């Protein structure tokens, strides 16, 4: 085979593999479960729901259940989640926590690592206040991937009461937590812009967020304006009319 043709074919093979990986990375069973609920609410056939929609869809019922929680912002920063879930993409969380979290912050590593060293008086890890979906049996099931609000009050209300919530990437470059934070009317903190969307359609939505390495003095941030803009965007794009 011609040398140039060989490398050309190899190049297109790699491109195809990358696209396939990207499509897989866009999928999440939790998206399908939420989409089904939203369709049923609007009397639409739920069988057309899928795990990889162009834009994530949530029911008004679910959104309102979170909206009805206590949103009094008593915490500055919050993170409740796994650290070992793709550690390379979450190592920045530890650095940020050590540098910025205070006694008015909430940090919980849900890996339940017996060797975990507490990071400060804000660290409530290993106190059974959160759970890691990946460690649950049948972790693609609705029971695991669809967080029932009334059964996860601490998780949701802590985010609702936090001004900023860390949203690191996990197995994919995006995080389901990003949608949750928008519903909790808190401001997401991410490592990069690429972690604020799941698809090319969502990339066009002008979400408001902060980059973790650009937070020097957030006192000048027009916080309420940013949160209100995210709320309007979420209601416009992620809920059926």
Phi, psi and omega per residue, in radians:
X1 nan 2.464 3.094
X2 -0.998 2.343 -3.074
X3 -1.000 -0.777 -3.140
X4 -1.136 -0.685 3.120
X5 -1.145 -0.666 3.124
X6 -1.038 -0.855 -3.115
X7 -1.224 -0.523 3.087
X8 -1.159 -0.786 3.107
X9 -1.126 -0.682 3.117
X10 -1.117 -0.696 3.122
X11 -1.066 -0.847 -3.117
X12 -1.188 -0.526 3.075
X13 -1.132 -0.762 3.127
X14 -1.123 -0.702 3.121
X15 -1.077 -0.768 3.134
X16 -1.084 -0.742 3.123
X17 -1.106 -0.708 3.137
X18 -1.134 -0.708 3.127
X19 -1.132 -0.715 3.132
X20 -1.118 -0.719 3.117
X21 -1.135 -0.661 -3.139
X22 -1.129 -0.733 3.127
X23 -1.108 -0.755 3.105
X24 -1.080 -0.699 -3.130
X25 -1.156 -0.364 3.130
X26 -1.411 -0.299 -3.027
X27 -1.521 2.569 3.108
X28 -2.852 2.206 -3.063
X29 -1.084 -0.535 3.111
X30 -1.030 -0.594 3.098
X31 -1.093 -0.714 3.134
X32 -1.132 -0.754 -3.124
X33 -1.118 -0.702 3.112
X34 -1.220 -0.670 3.135
X35 -1.131 -0.712 3.096
X36 -1.033 -0.797 -3.133
X37 -1.085 -0.715 3.141
X38 -1.149 -0.684 3.126
X39 -1.184 -0.747 3.114
X40 -1.068 -0.722 3.126
X41 -1.035 -0.619 -3.121
X42 -1.698 0.190 3.119
X43 1.037 0.712 3.056
X44 -1.912 2.570 -3.128
X45 -1.005 1.996 -3.092
X46 -1.250 -0.211 -3.118
X47 -1.169 -0.268 -3.141
X48 -1.528 -0.053 3.103
X49 -1.184 2.606 -3.121
X50 -2.459 2.918 -3.115
X51 -1.519 -0.026 -3.116
X52 -2.403 1.040 3.140
X53 -1.278 2.676 3.090
X54 -1.002 -0.689 3.093
X55 -2.354 2.299 -3.132
X56 -1.096 2.441 -3.119
X57 -2.139 2.371 3.130
X58 -2.228 2.658 3.132
X59 -1.349 2.708 3.089
X60 -1.149 -0.604 3.134
X61 -1.043 -0.842 -3.118
X62 -1.128 -0.780 3.130
X63 -1.039 -0.769 -3.112
X64 -1.197 -0.593 3.121
X65 -1.088 -0.675 3.083
X66 -1.284 -0.692 -3.122
X67 -1.107 -0.472 -3.106
X68 -1.466 -0.038 3.098
X69 -1.353 3.005 3.133
X70 -1.275 2.078 -3.125
X71 -1.885 0.300 3.092
X72 -1.175 2.021 -3.013
X73 -1.355 1.558 -3.126
X74 -1.748 -0.181 3.108
X75 -1.983 2.575 3.070
X76 -1.486 -0.993 -3.121
X77 -2.117 2.708 -3.130
X78 -2.608 2.469 2.907
X79 -2.622 2.147 3.047
X80 -2.242 1.879 -3.101
X81 3.040 -3.106 -3.131
X82 -1.415 2.480 3.019
X83 -1.672 -0.620 -3.078
X84 -1.363 -0.098 3.077
X85 -1.297 1.676 -3.026
X86 0.997 1.231 -3.026
X87 -0.921 -0.664 -3.096
X88 -1.052 -0.553 -3.128
X89 -1.524 -0.106 -3.073
X90 -2.107 0.011 -3.117
X91 -1.101 -0.491 3.130
X92 -1.121 -0.449 3.133
X93 -1.061 -0.790 -3.134
X94 -1.075 -0.771 3.134
X95 -1.084 -0.755 -3.122
X96 -1.155 -0.755 -3.115
X97 -1.056 -0.819 -3.125
X98 -1.071 -0.574 -3.058
X99 -1.514 -0.593 -2.941
X100 -2.090 -0.396 -3.079
X101 -1.235 2.568 -3.088
X102 -2.242 -3.046 3.090
X103 -1.165 -0.219 3.082
X104 -1.734 0.340 3.137
X105 -1.957 2.858 3.074
X106 -2.242 2.130 3.065
X107 -2.242 2.270 3.080
X108 -2.443 2.036 2.991
X109 -1.531 1.975 -3.017
X110 -1.505 0.156 3.136
X111 -1.264 -0.247 -3.106
X112 0.928 0.798 3.128
X113 -1.380 2.030 -3.108
X114 -1.111 -0.346 3.141
X115 -1.665 0.125 -3.106
X116 -1.136 2.311 3.104
X117 -1.721 2.093 -3.087
X118 -1.004 2.362 -3.048
X119 -1.549 -0.269 -3.123
X120 2.904 -3.071 -3.100
X121 -1.254 -0.080 3.090
X122 -1.624 -0.079 -3.026
X123 -1.630 1.949 -3.125
X124 -1.926 0.499 3.136
X125 -1.126 2.720 3.095
X126 1.065 0.481 3.078
X127 -2.049 0.315 3.086
X128 0.984 0.691 3.118
X129 -1.737 -0.056 3.116
X130 -2.674 2.965 3.102
X131 -2.416 2.735 -3.099
X132 -1.829 1.965 -3.106
X133 -0.920 -0.635 -3.082
X134 -1.144 -0.386 -3.125
X135 -1.570 0.019 3.129
X136 -1.563 2.613 3.055
X137 -1.174 2.528 -3.139
X138 0.922 0.983 -3.000
X139 -1.260 0.034 2.998
X140 -1.721 -0.014 -3.084
X141 -1.312 2.817 3.123
X142 -1.109 -0.592 -3.131
X143 -1.028 -0.576 -3.106
X144 -1.639 -0.766 -3.003
X145 -1.473 -0.273 3.112
X146 -1.906 1.850 -3.118
X147 -1.399 1.949 3.070
X148 -1.253 2.166 -3.005
X149 -1.019 -0.852 -3.062
X150 -1.168 -0.314 3.091
X151 -1.656 -0.070 -3.134
X152 -2.330 0.735 -3.076
X153 -1.011 -0.798 -3.104
X154 -1.033 -0.792 -3.114
X155 -1.048 -0.937 -3.074
X156 -1.259 -0.745 -3.069
X157 -1.213 -0.557 3.072
X158 -1.112 -0.702 3.086
X159 -1.204 -0.684 3.110
X160 -1.070 -0.564 -3.087
X161 -1.629 0.127 3.123
X162 -1.880 2.421 3.103
X163 -1.229 -0.731 -3.098
X164 -2.244 2.436 3.126
X165 -2.240 2.247 3.127
X166 -1.279 2.289 -3.100
X167 -2.202 1.308 3.135
X168 -1.315 2.716 3.034
X169 -1.219 2.797 3.107
X170 -2.152 -2.160 3.101
X171 -1.092 -0.532 3.102
X172 -1.974 2.895 -3.137
X173 -1.211 -0.079 3.119
X174 -2.060 2.957 -3.135
X175 -2.364 2.361 3.084
X176 -1.081 -0.470 3.123
X177 -1.006 -0.512 -3.131
X178 -1.040 -0.765 3.088
X179 -1.106 -0.737 -3.115
X180 -1.083 -0.724 -3.133
X181 -1.137 -0.668 3.079
X182 -1.070 -0.742 3.123
X183 -1.191 -0.520 -3.141
X184 -1.412 -0.034 3.130
X185 1.005 0.762 3.000
X186 -2.055 2.965 -3.095
X187 -1.786 2.181 -3.127
X188 -1.293 2.493 2.974
X189 -2.004 2.182 -3.065
X190 -2.226 2.936 3.116
X191 -1.416 -0.642 -3.140
X192 -2.678 2.866 -3.140
X193 -1.017 -0.610 -3.105
X194 -1.095 -0.245 -3.141
X195 -1.656 0.188 -3.109
X196 -1.858 0.071 3.120
X197 -2.607 2.761 -3.108
X198 -1.889 -0.558 -3.092
X199 -2.298 2.973 3.105
X200 -1.163 -0.473 3.086
X201 -1.212 -0.745 3.127
X202 -1.260 -0.436 3.106
X203 -1.065 -0.472 -3.103
X204 -1.391 -0.213 3.130
X205 -1.414 2.214 -3.010
X206 -1.488 1.146 3.102
X207 -1.094 2.630 3.074
X208 -1.778 2.315 -3.087
X209 -2.767 3.028 3.083
X210 -2.143 2.499 3.033
X211 -1.505 2.395 -2.994
X212 -1.079 -0.529 -3.080
X213 -1.657 0.205 3.128
X214 -2.146 0.355 3.117
X215 -1.710 1.765 3.134
X216 -1.856 -0.837 3.127
X217 -2.599 1.707 -3.078
X218 -1.426 0.083 3.139
X219 -1.182 -0.380 -3.123
X220 -1.608 -0.004 -3.138
X221 -1.302 2.335 3.068
X222 -1.380 1.282 -2.951
X223 -0.974 -0.948 -3.083
X224 -1.050 -0.663 3.121
X225 -1.112 -0.728 -3.130
X226 -1.175 -0.761 3.131
X227 -1.134 -0.754 3.128
X228 -1.088 -0.673 3.118
X229 -1.134 -0.751 3.099
X230 -1.081 -0.683 3.130
X231 -1.080 -0.789 3.127
X232 -1.124 -0.707 3.121
X233 -1.143 -0.728 3.138
X234 -1.097 -0.812 -3.123
X235 -1.146 -0.536 -3.136
X236 -1.324 -0.735 -2.991
X237 -1.790 -0.483 -2.996
X238 -1.866 0.140 3.113
X239 -2.307 2.463 3.140
X240 -1.288 2.511 3.138
X241 -1.369 nan nan
